[in-house]
Amino acid sequence: MTPADLARLPRLPELRACGCGGPVRWSHTDYAGHGESVGVYTCGRCGLAYRGPLRARSDTGRGRRHAPDAAAAGGGPPENPVLDAATVERLRGLRGG
């Protein structure tokens, strides 16, 4: 859906009920241009789509989370509390190294 298509959608009804009487539920978030996004809602009965309020992309609350870099944190792989030193040595012996 293009930003122009989003602008043509009717606004989300306050009571979240469609004119046909069906419930209106969140469908997905779409890019609206200029760093903004719009929530798209659809009627569960007739399928009519509505647009929610504009939000800045940073306000969506769903940023990517990256695991901390192990090399930067301590210079090696993270510790594994499941394997103790004796188990590690047995596994190395089974692998032949």
N, C-alpha and C positions, 0 to 999 in steps of 0.2 A: 504494500500500500504506500503510495507516495504522500509527501506532506500535504499536497493539494487535496488528495482524497480524504485525508484525515480532517482537514479543515471543513470539508463539506458534510461530515457526519453531524447529526444532531447532538446537542449537549446531553450529558448524562442526567436523567430525571432525578429530582431530589429524593423521591421515595423509592428509587430503583425498581420501578414497575413500568413496564412497557404499556403503550396505549391499548394493546390487545389483552392486557391483564396478566401477562406472563412475567416471571421474575427476571431481572436484569443482573447478570453476573460478570465478573471480570474475566476477560478472555486472554489478553496479552498486552505487552507494552510495545509501542512502535515509535520509531524515530520521527520527530516532527520538524527537523531542520534547526539550524542555528544553535546546536547543542542542547536542544530540549527534547523531551519525550512525552508521550501521551498514553495514558491507559485506555485500552479499547475494551468496551463492555458489549455483550450481546444478550438478546432476549432468549430465554430458554424455550419459549413457545414458538415464536415466529422467525427468530434469527436476526432481527434488525440490530444493526450495530450502532453504538453510541460512543462518543469520545469523552474522556474524563478531562480534568484540568491539566494544563501544561506544567511540566516540572523540569528543572535543570537536570541534566544527565547525572551530575554528581549527587543530586538529592534522592536518587532512587534507592539508596541504602544497600545496593547489591554490588559492591565493588569486588574486584578479584582479590583473593587472598593468596599470598604466596608464602610457602614454608620458608623459614629462615635458612639462609645459606649455611650449610654445615661447615664448609671450609672457612668461611668468614667467622663463624662462631667459635670454633675451637681448633680448626685445622685438620679435622679428620671426620670419619663417619660417626654418627650419633651412637651412643651406647645402647645396647640391646639388653634390657633387664631380664629377658626370658632366657638367654643363653649365658651360663656362667663360664668361667675360664676352662674348666675341665671338659665341659661339653664341646666347646669350641675346638679344643685340642683333639678330641675324639673324632669330630667331624673332619678336621684337616687330615687326620690319619686315614679315614675312609676314602677321602678324595685322592690320596696318594701324594699329599704335599704337606 
